Amino acid sequence: MTTTCFKSLSALALVALLAGQAHAATPRTETCEQIRARIQAQVGDRAKPDTAMLDTVSEHPDCAFTAAEVFRAAFGDRPMPVQTHRRDRRDRNDDDDDD
């Protein structure tokens, strides 16, 4: 390797290291309670998810948001979809099962 190439690679590695440390050192701007209050304050049914709010929720895994809170953060007042369990589908009789 030439010294110019080595210098540029070492400078690039140094910049990447400093950027990583600066990103890790950024202080938290909101508490979990403040984020939960923002989620509850969202009104209306959104056609598209609120990606900025989802980014905020994903940046705070220590808050342990519930699925309902994450869904409300994304879609506002839209009701959560009902989850059907595999057991329910297995026990249901289908019309196209001709025995």
N, C-alpha and C positions, 0 to 999 in steps of 0.2 A: 504494500500500500504506500502511496505517496504521502508525504507529510501534509499536503493540502487536504487530501481526502480524509486522513485521520483527524485533522483539526476540525473539519466540518462535521464529521460524525460525532466527535466528542462534544462539540458545541451543541449539536442537535440533542444528544442524550442529556446534557446538562439542562437545556431548556425544558425538555420533557419532564425531567425529575423535579425541577422547580415548579412547573405548572401543576404537577400532581400534588405536590405539597401545599401549594396555595389553594387548590381546590379542596383538599382535605381539611384545611384550616379555616374554611369559611364557617362563621358561626350560624347557628340555627336562628332563623328569623321569627318563626312561629312556634308556639307550643301546641301540644296535641289538643288541648281544650279550644284554642283559637281556631285550629283547622276544623274541628268538629262543629264549632259554631258557624263557620263559613259554609260547611256542608249543609247544615240545617237551614241556613238562610237562603239556600237556592230554591227558587220557586219556579213553577212552570215545567212543562214537559219538553225536553230537548230532543230534536230529531237526530242530532249528531252529538257524540260525547264531548264533554268539556275536557279537552286534553291537558290544558294548563292545570286544572284542578287535579286530574289524575296524576300528573307529574308531581304535584305537591304531595299527594297521598303516598306515592311510591317512594318519595325521598325520605319518608318517615316510617320505616318498618317497625320501629320501637313503639309506635302508637297502637299497633295491633288493631287496625280498623276492621270492622266486621264486613261481610259481603254486602250487607244492606247499605252500610255507609259508603262503601266504594261505588256501588251502583247509583246511589243518590248523588254522589259527587260527579259521576259521569252524566247521568240523565235527568237529574232534578227530581220532580214529583212523579215520574213515570213509575207505575207499579212493577215490582220485580217479577220476572217470568216464573211461572210455577214449574218446579222441577219434578219430573215424573221419574220414579225409581224403576229400576229394571224389574223388580218384583211385581210392580203394578202392570207392566207391559206383559209379563209372562202369564199372569193370572187372568188377564182380560181375554175374552173370547172374540176372535176376529170372525167377521162374516165370510171371509174367503177361505176359511178352513172347512171344507166339505168332507166329512168323514162318513 
